[in-house]
Amino acid sequence: MRWRRDGWDMEISEVVVDEFTYRLEDVGTDRGRQVYEPGTTAEPPGFVLTIRTTDGEEGHYRGFMFVPPMVAQVEMAASEFLLGRDPLEREAIWGDLWTAFRTTDHLGVGPIDIALWDLAGTHYGASVSELLGGYRDRVPAYASTYMADRQPDGLNSPESYVAFGEDCRDRGYPAYKMHPTGDPDRDAEICGAVGEALGDDMELMLDPANEYDTYSGALAVGRVLDEHGYFFYEDPMADAGESLHMARRLAGQLDTPLLGLEHSRTGPYGFANYVSEDVFEYVRGDTHCNGGITGAMKTAHLAESFGVDIEFHVGGPSHLHCMSAIRNTNYFEKGLLHPETEWMADQGFTHDVEAVDGDGHVSVPDGPGLGVEIDWDLVERRRTDRTVIDRTGASGLA
């Protein structure tokens, strides 16, 4: 071990992955999406990653999206790229992981990096926000809906989206984002009705989640958004936002800013290709799926230099900490929301991390590290597997 000013270097001695299931009442699936379905219980997988050092310090990450590939990649990386390393050397570890996962989708980088930031904050007795140079302690949020469903009391019509938007407005949300039906004609009708009813009261956004098969359909919906001054139009096309040519052409035809790259796993390097080609006015940041806190901050600074805003994908404490230290970002995504059911955003923590106040803001946790506590009672009660990695070896990534 090497000597540093605050004592001997720590070393990562153990990596633990606790897998468990969440429980979502009245939730099923449709078109591969989680949707409201009364009487059905969904039990999607989750996990907690623990990175532990020789002197007993720990960092944690709670996973809730794309769990099977994330867990697989974390377990592949741990033995070769984590054990024996100084956990405070996050930049070096991040670089090694980014290279190691170059032939995959980088999903394992985010959980590891976030857990290392949590450990660092605990080590220094400071929040991640403080370590990042954060300058605000709360951020504005937008209400982000579930995808449309097929239930009489659900979200599936212009009237239902208007009514739920009015409810979100009355609860203090300054902005409202819809995940609609995926049918351009129906979505155009929904967006027009919501724009007419709420356009003077809230910032409005639309996220078709890459469901439009034709350029003409995406363009027709975008023109409705233009009529009502929508804040952004997110990932409309089924190309998953990968076509520079298509996105540039669509952005050139519309006034509504285009937001993209939620589903790209290329981090700051791939994003540089898009922002330098003047394609998107907003890009997605995602600590969970696209490079962790380290990767997100690199992307935010890249976007800032091009006059592009970064908007973070769904919730979690890591996004609150990043947003506290980023100038070119607007809203925290509070979701997924529905008038009849709740999502799993806060399950796995001992308190409501994403509580929205009456002014439509979410507070940045101020405790050491991420400033949150894992609900170990839930994890143990619903555990499906536990993997402990404490011996170095080949990762299998080569």
N, C-alpha and C positions, 0 to 999 in steps of 0.2 A: 504493500500500500504506500501511496505517496503522501507526503506531508503538505497540508494546506494551512492557511492562516487560522482557520477555525478548528484545527485539529487534524487527526488522521482521516484520510479519505474513508467514506463509507463504501461498501460494496453491496451490490444486489446479491442476496443469498437465496431467495426463494420467490417464485412466482406461483400464485394460486388462482385458479379459475373456479368459481362456484356458479354452477348453472342452476336455474330455477325457472318456474313459469309464472307469468302474470295471470290475472283473472279479469276478464272483461265481460260484464253482464250485458245482455241484449246486443251482442256484436257477433256478426258472421262475416262471410266474405262474398264478394261479388266482383267479377272481372279481375280477380287477383288483389282486390282492395278490401280493407276492413271497412264494414258498413254497419249501420244500425239494422238489427234484426231481432225483434222482440222474442223472448223465450229461448234464445240461443246464447251459449256461453263460449267465448273464445279463450284459449289458454296459450297465448304466444310465448316463445322462449325469451328468457333474459339471462344476464350473467353479471357477476361482480368480479372484476380483476383486482387482485391485491399484489402489489410489488413490495417486498419486505427486504430490509437491509440487515447486515450482520449485527448492528446495534439495536435492532428492533423497531426502527422507524418504518412507517408504512405509507403507501399512497394507494388510492382506490379509484376505480372507474365503474360506474353502473351502466351496463349495456342494455339497449332496448330495441335496436334496429339491426336487421341483417345478422342476427346472432350466430347462426351456424358458421358462415364463412369468417366472421370476425374471430370467433373462438378458435377455429382451426388455424388461422394465421398467427394469432397471439401465441398459441402453443408451439407452433413451428419455430417462431423467432426466439422464444424465451431461452432455450438452452444454449444457443450460440451467440446471440446478440445482446442478452441482458445479464445473465449470471456472471458475477465477477466484475461488472462494470460499476463505475461511480455514477449513481443515479442523478447527481446534480449536473452532470455533463449532458444535458438534454439535447443540445444542438448536435453534438457528435453522434449520439445515439440515433437521433432523428435522421441524420444523413445516411448512416449505415443502414437503417431500416428502409429508407426510401429506395436506396440502391438494391437492397436485398429483395424487395418486393417488385422490382421493375418489370417482371414478366407476369405479375398478377395485378389485382385491382387496388392494392394499397389499403384494404379495409383493416388490416391489423395494426397499422401505424397509429391511428387515432386513439384507440383505447390505451395503448402503451404510453403514448406521449401525455395524455391527460392524467393518467395515474402518476407519472413522473412529476408533473407540475403540482399535483396535490401533495406529493411527498415533499417536494421542495418547499412549498408554502408551510407545511407543518414543521419542517426542519428549521426554517428561518423565523417561524412565528408570525408569518405575514400571509395575507390573502393572495390568491393568484392575481386579483386585480391590482393590488399594491405592487407585486413583482413586475407586472406589465406596465406600470406607470398610469394606472387607471385614474380618471379625473371626475367620474360621476358615480353616484351610489344607487341610481335607479335608472331604468330605461323605459321608454314607451313601448306598448305592446299592441299587436293587432290580433283580433279574433280570427282563427283559422279553422274552417269547418272540416268535418268529415266529407268524404266523397258522397255524392248523391246515392240514395237508396230507393227501394221500391215500396216503402211502407206508407199507409195512409196518414200516419202522424209523423212522418219523417221529413227529410229534406229531398224534395224531388220535383218541385214546381216553383215558378216565379213567386207565388204567394208565400210559400214556406221559407224561401231564402230571404224574402223581404221581412217577414215576421221575425225570423231569428236575428237578422241584422239589426232590426229595431231594438230587440232585447239586448243585444251586445252593446249597442249605442247607449241604452239606458243604464247599463252597468258600468259605463265610463270608458269603454274602448274607443280610442280615437280613429281606428281603422278596422277594416273587415275584408278578409280574403276568402273567396269561395273556391272549393274543389267541386266542380259540378258534375254533369252527367257524362261528358265525353262525346255527346252528339252536338255538332256545331249549331244546328238550327235551334235545338232546345236551349243550349247554353247562351246563344245570342238573345233569346227571349228572356231568360233569367237575368242576364247582365243588364238588359235594357230596363227591366222592371226595378231591379235594385238600384241602378243609377238614378232613375227617376225619383225613387222614394228616399234615397239616402245620400245621393251625391253631394248635397249641400251640407250634410252633417258629418260625414266621415270620409277618410281616404279609402278608396276601394281598390281591390286587387283581384285578379283572376289567375288561377292555376289549373289549367286543364290536365296537368301531369302527363304530358306527352301522349294524349289520347286522340289528337286529330290526325287522320290519315291523309288528308289532302291539304295542299297549300291554299286552295280556294276557300275551304272551310275555316282555316285559321285566319285568313285575311278578312273574311266576312265577320267573324266574331271580333277581331281587332278593330274593325271600323265602328262597331257598336260601342266598344270601350272608348274610342276617340270621341264619340258623341257626348259621352258622360264624364270625360276627364278622369279616367281611371289612373291610379298611381303607377301600376305596372302590370304587365302581361307576361306571365311566367311559363316557360317551357311548353308552348302549345303543340309542337309537332312531334310525330311519332319517331322522328330520327333521334330522339333523346338529346337534342341540342348539339349534335356533333357536326352538323353541316354548316360550315362557315358561310358558304354561298347562300343557302336557304335563309339563314338567320339574317344576313345582311340585307337580302332582298326584302324580307318581311319588315324589318326595322325601317327600311327606306320608304315603305309604303304607309307606315302608320305614325301617328303622333304619340301614341302611348308608349312609354319606354318599355323595351323588351328586357326581361330578366332571364338569364340562362345558366346552364352548367351545373345544375343540382346533381345530375347523374353522371358527371364526368369525374373520374378519379385521378386526374392528372396533376392536381395540386397547383402551386404557383407557376410551375413551368408550362404546363399546358394552357393555363388561363392566360398567360402572357401572349400566346398566339391569338386569342380571341380579342382581348382588349386592345392590342396593338393594331388589329385590323378593323377597329371601330365597329364592332358587331353589336355588343351589348352595352346598355347604359347602367345595368345592374348585374352583378354576378352573385352566385350563391357561395356563402361560406358555410363550412360544415366541419366542425372539429371531430365529430363522431366518425364520419365516413371518408374524410378527405384530408388527412394529415395532422389531426390533433390541433392543439392550441398553437404549437410552433408553426405548422403549415398554414393555419388560418391567419395568423398575424403576418406571415410572409405574403399571403395573397391580398390581405387588406392593404398593406403598404404598396404593393404593386398596383392595385386598383386605384389607390389614392393618387399615385403619380400620373395616372391617365385621366383623372377626373371622373372615375367610375365609382359608384357606390357598391358596397358589399352588404348583402342581406343574409342573415343566418337562417339555416334550415332547421325547423322545429326547435325544441327547447333544450333544457339541461343547464346546470350551473356553469359549465365551461363556456357556453355562449354568452351568458350574462357577464362573466369576467372579461371575455374578449371585447364585448361591446362597450364595457366601461372605459376601455383604453383606445377605442377607435373613433376617429372623427367622422369618417365617411360611411356611416351606417345610420339607419333610420328607425327600424322597428324590430322588437323581439317577437318571434312567432309563437303565440300562445295557442296550443292545440294538442290534439285535434278536438274540436268542440262540436257539440250536437245538442239540440234541445231536449233529447230524451235519454242520453247516455253519456258516460265519461270515458276518457282514454286512460292510458297507463303512464302519463308523463311523470307523475309524482310517486308512483309505486316504486318501492325499493329504497326510498328515503324516509326518515323518521318524521319529516314535517313537509308542508307544502312549499316546495322550493320556488314555485312559479306563481305564487299568490299575486293576483292583480288587485291593486288598490282602487278606490273610487275615482281616481284620476287617470285610470288606464295605464298605470306604470307597474313594473316589477322591480323589486329591490335586488341589488347585487349582494350575495352573501358576503359577510364581512369577517367570518372566522378564518383561522389558519387554513391554508390550502384552498380547496374548493369551498370550504365553509359549510359542508353538509355532512350529515351522519347517515351511514348505511343502515337500513332497517334489517338487521341480521335476524330478527325473529321471523320476518317474512321469508328471507332467503332460506333459512333452515327449515321452515315449515313446508316450503314448496320446492326444496332442492331436488334436482334430478340427476346431478353428477357433480363430482369434485375432482379436480386435477391439481396435483402439487408437483412442481418442477423445481428440483434443487440440485440437479447434476448437469454439468456442462456436456455438450455434445453437438453433433451436426444438426442443422436446422432442416435439411431437406430442401432448402430454397435454391441451392446451386444446381 
